[in-house]
Every structure is written in structure tokens, then in C-alpha cells.
Amino acid sequence: MTYQRTLVTSALPYINGVKHLGNLTGSMLPADVYARYCRARGRETLFICATDEHGTPAELAALEEGLPIAEYCAKWWAIQKKLCEGFGLSFDYFGRSSSAQNRELTQAFAKVLWERGHIEERTTRQVYSKADARFLPDRYVIGTCPHCGYDRARGDQCENCTRVLDPADLIEPRSALSGSKEIELRGSKHLFLKQAAFSDDLRKWIGTRTEWPNLVSSIALKWLDEGLQDRGITRDLAWGVPVNAHDWGPNPDGKRPDVEGLKGKVFYVWFDAPIEYIGATKEWADEAPGSNSRDWKAWWQGDKAQSEVRYVQFMGKDNVPFHTVGFPVTILGSGEKWKLVDQIKGFNWLNYYGGKFSTSQKRGVFMDAALEILPPDYWRWYLIANAPESADSSFTWQHFADTVNKDLADVLGNFMNRTLKFTEKQFGPVIPAGGAPGALEARLIEQLEQRIAAYTQHLEDMQFRKAAAELRAAWVLGNEYLAEGAPWTSIKASKDAAALCVRTAINLLRVFAALATPVIPFAAAKMAQALQLDAKALKWPGAIAQELDMLRPGHAFVPPATGDVLFAKLLPEQIAAWEARFGASGA
């Protein structure tokens, strides 16, 4: 099916703190590359993301900072938004799951799911703290791990030995809020989404998504094969989307919800967070009321969304079950015409020296520190060129430096600098007139067309490592052409031959800028600026013979100043300093 519009969403970064490079490369960055590519091809594209702000980790983090939870979330939303902008992530809207729009949508979905019989009440046994006068979510219970003896293990998992736990497993359990050991198990009423009833529907739907990568489909089917379980969608917390059961009608059995028993409950973060994709789109629309171009329902609801919108999600493999099972059950269970995802691009882990990046233990490189030491395109290129698509990949400082030096400094940057500097020296800062294209140019055109076709197809298929390899191969063709044409030598015998070579190379630089825009947009803009072109006006290359004749003789350019390079080479002393600062081990 040919769709008129493309909707792109990235998994929502959690609100607590600065995100690390693994978070960036596992969802937000490749989503941005794809969204930029779609725009470059002239497609109407909407790129949506938001902070995921509910749940116990946010409450605990706010407690540690001594801030009210709402103030804490507002602070970190602003920080994360600024860092995303620093990396050039071109969201059309970066919303918040705590928004009024998401609250209304979440409550509306819950209401219709209840009234259609897909939610039921169950009483569960949960930890209650007498000192705090409240139920404690698993993460609010800490104690000694029975497996490794770590004395601050959480009630859901020991961070030290990674064993999954239940609060009842802990030795000397206590409240993470007050430290009190006066805790006991009590009954608490909660809502459960009856996922198990949708197993056959989900299997049938997943079967129609034949283009999903194996990583995604295998995770989804594994959940179904192991037997889909109903899932609790409420928690005993103060921070979250309130359960508004008082206005729900009867379910198909004529039963109404226990309003009193559900009082004070909020929806579980994994119920409301995916709905925020829709909520953030509504936030985007409400930001410009009355604008026909911001009809959020046209992207999400009704026949128009089904037939005109291609919906693509990007996420790490840990998020796949919630987007192939949980959120689809919410959509299917509503019985309404909401847009289901067409394509999911899932990623494995980017590790740090073979060990996991860790937000809680501050292990690895985080977005703020990355931008502090180098411009964003250094990181963007490395992370896309080494995207963990088919398997986990591992970041090391030496590999990072080798990639930057070989690809960006030695190939692309070198091509730009020597082309423009030589041209200015011999002909002035303008494109020279010269001879007509010959066999050398014909071979370049043929090879370049093959590379660009492959690069384009890889971006269409969201195969980012392969796309980066083809883009680099195109840059190599430019250097090979320049080396074979050797204008610094040919100018001695024929100024026209040298002029033809540099004119072709400068036009090639414009093509490279257009091709590179989705991956390294800041460098692409600098290349366009050197050619005195508007970066926003760069078009995806068409017929290469015509593209290499777009900038005509007499067109002025700005030669690089002394010491000004597109990408600086990373030096051994820098690598050593970064290893010392960030660590050279995943442990």
C-alpha cells in the first residue's frame, strides 16, 4: 500500500535524569534519521516523542532531589528537551505523559475497555507501610537480597546481582520512603486488562506485519507462545493518571466498578505511556488551535488514518512486548478505529565496553557529557554506523575515535577541504568553467547512481548500518575521482581539465550534503553554507548527471579558513583523557 503520510514515534525516554547513548541509539536517533529522510523525499511526516513521567522511579527520584514530583518532572522535561535539540532530534512535538491530553485519553480508553468487558477488578496482596499509611509499590520496598546479601535490594529486582525478586523475598524489608520496618501484606483492589482473551487476535494481526524485523516478531510471538497473561493496569500511587471509575457505565455483565475500592488509584505507567503517542499528537494540535494542518485525529483515528498514514515505531528490544501486545490490546479492545502500528524497528543493546550502560550507576556516556566534549554529528555518525540492529554492539573510545577519523575526517572532511582549497587557490572562490565531462565522469556517475540507490533503499528499509556504509562508500567515490582526476597535476597541462574536475567535485559536495542531511545534519548544513546554499532547500538527488551540473561556472563558494575543518581528527591524548574520565570498562 502507498501511504500519503508517515507518522514516526520514538519510545518515550523516562523522566529520571539524562539519557545515555544506549537510549539515544536505541530509539530517538534512528527515528530522527528516518523522519528526516522521509521529509527529504517530500513526504508529509509527523515525528512525535515525549517524556514518560509516571511510575515509582519518578517519585523516588523526586524524593531524592527534594522536589515535589510535578516540579521534578517539569525540570527534567526541559533538560531532556534541550539535550534532544542539541543532538538535532527534529521532533515535530516533544510532549509529556503527564499532560491533560494524555490524562483525558487514558481515562477514555479505560472507560470504553471496562464497558466492553476487557477490564476486570481483582484483589491482590500488596505491601502496606503503617508508618507511611500507604501501600508500597515493589520499588518502594528495600531490604537485603537473599541471593547476594546486597542490603539495598529493591522489591522488584536486586540491582547488584540482577535477580528478579518479590518484596516477600527480602530479608528485613523496610519502606524506601521512611525506612520503617512496620510493613505487612494487605489486600488491595486493582484493575486488570484481560490480555489473554486477545491472544488469537494478536497472533493474526502480527501475521499481517510481514515486514517486521525478526527481532520484533520473535519477541512478540514468544510472549504469545508462552501464554499471554492478563496484566494489572493500576497502582497504589499518588502520581499518575487517576482512575475515574465514577463515570463508567456497566460492563456487559451489568456490573459497575467499585468506585470506593478504586479511590486513590492511578493507572500503571505502561498503560498510559503508549497512549501518550496519541496524547502528544493532540498536544501538538492544541498548540496551534484552528490550524487545519494540525488535525490530530487525521493521524490517529478513523478511515483517513487507516488508509493514508503509515505508522512507524522505534524502540529498544525491552520495549517491544508493550508495543506488540499491551498497547495493541488497548487499541483493539476499544473497538474504535485507532491506527495500529505498521512497522516497528527494534534495536538490541549498545553496551559500554561489553557491560550495560546504567543510568542509576552512572556508567557510560550520557547525552550532556557527549555534547560537552564533541559536536553532535560525531556521535550521530558513530551511533548510526554502529547501530545494534542484528545483535548487541559495544562502545569503546578507541573504536569511536577510529570510526570518526576514518569516515568523517579522512573521507568526507578531507574531500571538502582539499576540493575547496585547491579551487580557491587556482581559480578563486568561484566554480570555474572548463572542459566537457568525459569517461572519468561517466564512470563516476554510474558508480554513484548505484551507491545512492542502495543508500536510499537501506533508509527505506530502516537498515541504518548498511545505509551508513553506502553513504561512506559514496564519499570514497568522490575522493577516488579527485585522486584520479588529479587537478593539481593536470592543471599544468590543461587548465580546462583541472577546472572540469573541481567543478564536478564541488557539485558532488552538494550531492553529499543532501545525502548526509538525515544522518549528520549539522555538517550537511555547514557544507551547504560553504557552497552558499540554503540547507533547507537541499533536495534528494535525482539523475546524477544533472546533479553534477547544478552549480554552474561563476557560482561563488566560501573556502575554509586556515585550521577550519569539517571534522577534526580525534587524538590519542583525547582518547586517554576520556577513558580516564568515563572509565574503560563495563564493570
C-alpha positions in Angstrom: 0.0 0.0 0.0 1.2 3.5 -0.8 0.6 5.9 2.1 0.3 9.7 1.7 1.8 10.5 5.2 4.2 9.0 7.6 3.8 9.0 11.4 7.0 8.3 13.3 7.2 7.8 17.1 10.2 7.1 19.3 9.9 5.1 22.6 9.4 7.7 25.3 12.6 8.5 27.3 11.9 8.1 31.1 11.9 11.3 33.0 14.5 10.5 35.6 17.8 12.1 34.6 19.9 12.5 31.5 19.7 9.7 29.0 22.8 7.7 27.9 24.0 6.9 24.4 22.3 3.5 24.6 18.9 5.2 25.0 19.7 7.6 22.1 20.8 4.9 19.6 18.0 2.5 20.6 15.1 4.7 19.6 15.3 8.5 19.3 18.3 8.9 16.9 17.3 6.3 14.3 13.8 7.6 14.5 15.1 11.1 13.7 17.2 9.8 10.8 14.2 8.1 9.3 11.9 11.1 9.8 14.5 13.4 8.2 14.8 11.0 5.3 11.0 10.9 4.8 10.9 14.7 4.8 13.8 14.9 2.3 11.8 12.6 0.0 8.9 15.1 0.2 6.6 13.1 2.3 4.3 14.7 4.9 5.9 13.5 8.1 4.9 13.8 11.7 7.6 12.9 14.3 6.3 12.6 17.9 8.0 11.9 21.2 7.5 12.8 24.9 8.9 12.2 28.3 7.4 9.2 30.2 6.7 10.8 33.6 4.7 8.4 35.8 5.7 5.4 37.9 7.6 4.8 41.1 11.1 5.6 39.8 10.0 9.2 39.1 8.6 9.5 42.6 11.7 8.1 44.2 14.0 10.4 42.1 11.9 13.4 43.1 12.2 12.4 46.7 16.0 12.1 46.4 16.2 15.6 44.9 13.8 17.1 47.5 11.4 18.3 44.9 7.6 17.9 44.5 7.0 15.3 41.8 5.3 17.7 39.4 8.2 20.2 39.7 10.8 17.5 39.3 9.2 16.3 36.1 8.9 19.8 34.7 12.5 20.4 35.4 13.8 17.2 33.7 11.4 17.6 30.8 13.1 20.9 30.0 16.5 19.4 30.4 15.8 16.4 28.2 14.2 18.6 25.5 17.2 20.9 25.4 19.6 17.9 25.0 17.4 16.4 22.3 17.6 19.7 20.5 21.4 19.7 21.0 21.6 16.4 19.2 19.4 17.7 16.3 16.5 15.4 17.1 13.8 17.0 14.8 10.7 16.2 16.8 7.6 18.0 15.5 6.5 17.8 19.1 8.1 16.7 22.3 5.3 16.2 24.8 4.8 15.0 28.4 2.8 11.9 29.5 1.6 13.9 32.5 -0.3 16.3 30.1 -4.0 16.9 30.4 -4.4 15.5 26.9 -2.9 12.2 27.9 -4.9 12.1 31.1 -8.2 12.5 29.2 -7.3 9.9 26.5 -6.1 7.3 29.1 -9.3 7.7 31.1 -11.4 7.5 27.9 -9.6 4.3 26.8 -10.1 2.7 30.3 -13.8 3.6 30.3 -14.5 2.0 27.0 -12.4 -1.1 27.8 -14.4 -1.5 31.0 -17.7 -1.1 29.3 -16.8 -3.6 26.6 -15.8 -6.1 29.3 -12.0 -6.1 28.7 -11.1 -4.8 32.2 -12.0 -6.5 35.5 -11.4 -5.9 39.2 -9.2 -8.2 41.2 -7.9 -8.0 44.8 -4.2 -8.5 45.1 -1.9 -8.8 48.2 0.4 -5.8 48.4 2.9 -4.4 50.9 1.4 -1.8 53.3 3.5 0.6 55.4 1.9 1.6 58.7 4.4 4.4 59.2 3.7 5.9 55.8 0.0 5.0 55.9 0.0 3.8 52.3 0.6 0.8 50.1 4.1 0.5 48.7 4.9 -0.4 45.1 7.6 -3.1 44.8 10.3 -0.4 44.2 9.3 1.3 47.5 10.3 -1.8 49.4 14.0 -2.3 50.1 15.9 -4.9 52.1 18.7 -7.5 51.9 18.8 -9.7 48.8 18.6 -13.3 49.8 20.9 -14.3 46.9 23.8 -12.0 47.2 23.4 -10.1 50.5 23.1 -6.6 49.0 21.4 -4.5 51.7 19.6 -2.1 49.4 17.9 -4.5 47.0 14.5 -3.3 45.7 11.3 -5.3 46.0 11.2 -6.0 42.2 14.9 -6.7 41.5 18.3 -6.7 43.1 20.4 -4.1 41.3 23.6 -5.8 42.5 23.0 -9.4 41.2 20.1 -8.6 38.9 17.9 -11.4 40.3 14.2 -10.7 40.0 12.6 -10.5 43.4 9.3 -10.2 45.2 9.0 -7.9 48.3 8.3 -11.1 50.3 11.8 -12.4 49.3 13.7 -9.6 51.0 15.4 -10.1 54.3 14.4 -7.3 56.8 12.2 -5.4 54.3 11.6 -1.8 55.0 10.0 1.3 53.4 12.1 3.2 51.0 10.2 6.3 52.0 10.5 6.3 55.8 12.9 3.4 56.5 10.2 1.9 58.7 10.1 -1.9 59.1 6.4 -1.8 60.2 5.1 -3.2 56.9 2.6 -6.0 56.2 0.7 -7.6 53.3 -2.8 -6.3 52.8 -5.5 -6.8 50.1 -5.8 -4.0 47.5 -8.3 -3.8 44.7 -6.9 -3.2 41.2 -7.9 -3.3 37.5 -6.6 -5.9 35.1 -6.6 -5.7 31.3 -7.7 -9.1 30.1 -4.9 -9.6 27.5 -5.2 -13.3 27.4 -8.5 -13.1 25.5 -6.8 -11.3 22.7 -4.1 -13.9 22.0 -5.6 -15.2 18.8 -6.4 -11.6 17.5 -2.8 -10.5 18.2 -1.3 -13.6 16.5 -3.5 -12.9 13.4 -2.5 -9.2 13.4 1.2 -9.9 13.9 1.0 -12.3 11.0 0.0 -9.4 8.7 3.1 -7.5 9.7 5.4 -9.4 7.3 8.0 -6.5 7.2 8.7 -6.5 10.9 12.3 -7.4 11.7 12.9 -10.8 13.2 13.9 -9.3 16.5 10.5 -7.7 16.9 8.3 -10.5 15.6 10.2 -13.2 17.6 9.8 -11.3 20.9 6.1 -10.7 20.2 5.4 -14.4 19.3 7.4 -15.6 22.2 5.1 -13.8 24.6 2.1 -15.4 22.8 3.7 -18.9 22.7 4.4 -18.8 26.4 0.8 -17.9 27.1 -0.4 -14.4 27.3 -1.3 -13.2 30.9 -3.7 -10.6 32.0 -2.0 -7.5 33.2 -2.6 -5.2 36.2 -3.0 -1.7 34.9 -3.4 0.3 38.2 -1.1 1.1 41.1 -1.4 2.5 44.6 0.4 5.7 43.9 -0.4 9.4 44.2 1.4 10.4 40.9 -0.2 9.3 37.7 -3.4 9.4 35.7 -6.2 9.0 38.3 -8.7 6.1 37.8 -12.0 8.0 37.3 -14.3 4.9 37.6 -17.2 7.1 38.9 -18.3 7.9 35.4 -18.0 4.4 33.9 -21.1 2.6 32.8 -21.9 -1.1 33.4 -19.8 -3.8 31.7 -21.5 -6.5 29.6 -22.5 -8.4 32.8 -24.2 -5.3 34.1 -21.5 -4.8 36.8 -20.3 -1.3 37.7 -16.8 -0.6 39.1 -16.2 -0.4 42.8 -15.6 3.3 42.9 -14.7 3.4 46.6 -12.3 0.4 46.3 -10.6 2.1 43.3 -10.3 5.5 45.0 -6.8 6.9 45.1 -5.5 4.5 42.4 -3.7 5.6 39.3 -3.1 3.8 36.0 0.1 1.8 35.7 2.8 3.7 33.7 2.8 1.0 31.0 -0.9 1.6 30.3 -0.8 5.3 30.0 2.7 5.8 28.4 1.9 4.4 24.9 -1.3 6.3 24.8 0.9 9.4 25.1 1.9 8.9 21.4 -1.7 10.0 20.7 -1.7 12.4 23.6 1.4 14.2 22.4 -0.1 14.5 18.9 -3.1 16.2 20.5 -0.7 18.4 22.4 0.9 19.3 19.1 -2.5 20.1 17.6 -3.7 22.1 20.6 -0.5 24.2 20.5 -1.8 25.8 17.2 -5.6 25.8 17.6 -7.6 26.4 14.5 -4.9 25.2 12.1 -6.3 22.7 9.6 -2.8 21.3 9.2 -2.9 20.1 12.8 -5.8 17.7 12.8 -4.5 15.1 15.3 -7.4 12.7 14.6 -6.4 12.5 10.9 -3.2 10.9 12.0 -4.7 8.5 14.5 -8.4 7.9 14.2 -11.0 7.0 11.5 -10.8 5.8 7.9 -8.5 8.5 6.8 -5.8 7.5 9.3 -6.2 3.8 8.3 -5.8 4.4 4.6 -3.4 7.4 4.4 -1.0 7.1 7.3 2.0 4.7 7.6 2.8 4.4 11.3 6.4 3.5 12.2 7.7 3.0 15.8 11.3 2.9 17.0 12.3 1.2 20.3 14.8 -0.9 22.2 14.1 -4.6 22.5 12.9 -4.3 26.1 10.0 -2.1 24.9 8.8 -4.5 22.2 6.3 -6.5 24.3 4.4 -3.5 25.4 4.1 -2.2 21.8 3.3 -5.6 20.2 0.9 -6.8 23.0 -0.1 -4.3 25.6 -0.8 -1.2 23.5 -2.4 -3.1 20.6 -4.8 -4.8 23.1 -5.8 -1.3 24.3 -6.4 -0.3 20.7 -8.2 -3.5 19.6 -10.2 -3.7 22.8 -11.6 -0.2 22.4 -13.5 -1.3 19.2 -12.7 2.1 17.8 -10.8 2.9 14.6 -7.5 3.9 16.1 -4.3 3.5 14.0 -2.3 0.4 14.8 1.4 0.4 14.1 2.5 -0.7 10.6 6.3 -1.1 11.2 8.3 -1.5 14.4 12.0 -1.0 14.2 13.5 -2.7 17.3 17.1 -2.5 18.4 19.4 -4.6 20.6 21.6 -3.1 23.3 24.5 -0.7 22.8 26.8 -1.7 25.6 29.7 0.1 27.2 32.9 -1.9 27.0 30.8 -5.1 27.0 28.8 -4.1 30.1 25.5 -2.3 30.2 25.1 1.4 30.2 23.5 2.3 33.6 21.6 5.4 34.5 21.4 4.5 38.2 25.1 3.7 38.4 26.2 6.5 36.0 28.1 4.0 33.9 28.9 5.0 30.3 28.5 8.2 28.3 25.4 10.4 28.8 23.9 12.9 26.4 25.0 16.0 28.3 28.6 14.9 28.6 28.7 13.8 25.0 27.7 17.3 23.8 30.1 18.8 26.2 33.2 17.2 24.6 32.3 16.9 20.9 29.7 18.3 18.4 26.6 16.2 17.9 27.4 14.9 14.4 30.4 12.9 15.7 28.0 11.0 17.9 25.2 10.8 15.4 27.5 9.2 12.8 29.1 6.7 15.1 25.9 5.6 16.6 24.1 5.1 13.3 27.1 3.4 11.7 27.3 1.0 14.6 23.6 0.7 15.3 22.8 -2.5 17.3 20.4 -3.9 14.8 21.2 -7.6 14.3 23.0 -8.1 17.7 24.2 -6.1 20.7 27.2 -3.8 19.9 29.8 -2.3 22.3 31.1 1.2 22.6 34.8 1.8 23.2 36.6 5.1 23.0 39.2 3.7 20.6 36.5 2.3 18.2 34.6 5.6 18.4 37.8 7.6 17.5 38.7 5.2 14.7 35.3 5.5 13.2 35.2 9.3 13.3 38.8 9.6 12.0 38.4 7.2 9.1 34.9 8.1 8.0 34.4 11.7 8.8 37.8 13.3 9.0 39.8 11.3 6.4 37.0 10.7 3.9 34.2 13.4 3.9 36.1 16.2 5.6 39.2 15.7 3.5 37.2 15.7 0.3 35.6 19.0 1.1 38.7 20.8 2.3 41.1 19.9 -0.5 38.4 20.5 -3.1 37.5 24.0 -2.0 41.1 25.0 -1.0 42.6 23.9 -4.3 39.8 25.5 -6.3 40.2 28.8 -4.5 44.0 28.8 -4.9 43.9 28.1 -8.6 40.6 29.8 -9.8 39.4 32.0 -6.9 36.4 31.3 -4.7 34.1 30.6 -7.7 33.3 27.5 -9.7 35.4 27.6 -12.9 34.4 26.9 -16.4 36.2 24.1 -18.1 36.0 21.1 -20.4 33.1 18.8 -21.0 32.6 15.6 -19.0 34.3 12.5 -20.3 34.9 8.9 -19.5 36.1 9.6 -15.9 32.9 11.5 -15.1 30.7 8.9 -16.8 32.2 6.1 -14.6 31.7 8.3 -11.5 28.1 8.9 -12.4 27.4 5.1 -13.0 29.1 4.1 -9.7 27.4 6.9 -7.7 24.0 6.1 -9.0 24.4 2.5 -7.7 25.6 3.7 -4.3 22.8 6.3 -3.9 20.2 3.7 -5.0 21.5 1.3 -2.4 21.7 4.0 0.3 18.2 5.1 -0.4 16.8 1.6 -0.2 18.6 0.9 3.1 17.0 4.0 4.6 13.6 3.0 3.2 14.1 -0.4 4.9 15.5 1.2 8.1 18.8 -0.7 7.8 20.9 2.0 9.3 24.3 0.3 9.5 24.0 -0.7 5.8 22.9 2.9 4.9 25.9 4.4 6.7 28.2 2.0 4.9 26.8 3.0 1.5 27.0 6.7 2.3 30.6 6.4 3.2 31.2 4.4 0.0 29.8 7.3 -1.9 32.2 9.7 -0.2 35.0 7.4 -1.1 34.0 7.6 -4.8 34.4 11.4 -4.5 38.0 11.0 -3.2 38.8 8.4 -5.8 37.5 10.7 -8.5 39.6 13.6 -7.2 42.7 11.4 -6.9 42.3 10.0 -10.5 41.4 13.4 -12.0 44.4 14.9 -10.1 43.7 18.6 -10.9 46.8 19.6 -9.1 48.8 17.8 -11.7 46.5 18.1 -14.8 46.4 21.9 -14.4 50.0 22.1 -15.6 48.9 20.7 -19.0 45.3 21.7 -19.2 43.5 24.3 -17.1 40.2 23.2 -18.6 40.7 19.6 -17.4 41.5 20.8 -13.9 38.5 23.1 -13.9 36.2 20.3 -15.0 37.5 18.1 -12.2 37.0 20.6 -9.4 33.6 21.8 -10.8 32.4 18.2 -10.7 33.8 17.7 -7.2 32.1 20.9 -5.9 28.8 19.7 -7.4 29.5 16.3 -5.8 29.9 18.1 -2.5 26.4 19.5 -2.8 25.1 16.0 -3.5 26.9 14.7 -0.4 25.3 17.4 1.7 21.8 16.4 0.6 22.5 12.7 1.2 24.1 13.3 4.6 21.4 15.5 6.0 19.4 12.7 7.7 22.4 11.4 9.5 24.8 14.4 10.1 22.5 17.4 9.6 24.9 20.0 11.2 27.8 19.0 8.9 25.4 19.0 5.9 24.3 22.5 6.8 28.0 23.6 7.1 28.7 22.1 3.7 25.7 23.9 2.2 26.8 27.1 3.8 30.2 26.8 2.2 28.5 26.5 -1.1 26.3 29.5 -0.3 23.2 27.3 -0.5 20.2 27.1 1.8 20.5 23.8 3.7 16.7 23.6 3.9 16.5 23.8 0.1 18.7 20.8 -0.5 16.7 18.2 -2.5 17.2 14.4 -2.6 19.4 13.7 -5.6 17.8 12.8 -8.9 19.6 11.9 -12.1 23.3 12.2 -11.1 24.4 13.6 -14.5 22.1 16.5 -13.9 23.0 16.8 -10.3 26.7 17.2 -11.1 25.9 20.2 -13.3 23.6 22.1 -11.0 26.1 24.6 -9.7 27.3 26.5 -12.8 30.5 28.3 -13.5 30.7 31.6 -11.7 28.8 30.3 -8.6 30.7 31.6 -5.6 31.7 29.5 -2.5 33.3 30.2 0.8 36.7 28.5 1.1 37.6 27.0 4.6 39.6 29.3 6.7 43.1 28.2 7.9 42.6 25.5 10.5 38.9 25.2 9.8 37.9 21.6 9.1 34.6 19.9 8.8 35.6 17.2 11.3 38.7 17.3 13.5 40.7 14.1 14.0 40.5 12.7 17.5 43.9 12.3 19.1 45.4 9.6 21.3 45.6 12.0 24.2 41.9 12.8 23.9 41.0 9.1 24.0 43.2 8.6 27.1 41.5 11.5 28.8 38.0 10.3 28.0 38.9 6.7 29.2 40.2 8.2 32.4 37.1 10.3 32.9 34.4 7.9 31.9 36.1 4.6 32.5 37.4 2.0 30.1 35.4 -0.9 31.5 31.8 -2.0 31.5 32.1 -3.1 35.1 
